[in-house]
Amino acid sequence: MKHIPRLFIYTADMVRISGKCERSCQRLMQKMREHFGLQKGQEITLYQASKYLNVPTDQLAPYLMS
């Protein structure tokens, strides 16, 4: 069976993707929430992160497998 990556992005995923520290990634996640009009605590989807970062989803998905 093919492994399907998670739908939501977390700060730890952004650390792996960007190589930045956790606090910088928390700020980035907050900027994404503001950009998409989400409230504090709402999850950011893989597709929203892909659009915001201008990176195709197929390049982000491997970071979410684990």
C-alpha positions, 0 to 999 in steps of 0.5 A: 500500500502506498504511503500517503503523506499528512495533510497538515504542516507543523512547525517541525516539518517547516524546520526540516523543509527550510533548515531554519530554527524552530522560532523562525518557523513558528513566525513563518507559520504565523505569517501563513495563517495571516496570509490565508485568514486563519485563526490562531491554532488553525492548521495549515494544509500542505496545499496552503504551504505549497502556495505560500512558499511557491514550491510544488506539493510533490517536493514538500510531501517527502518531508511529511512522510515520517 
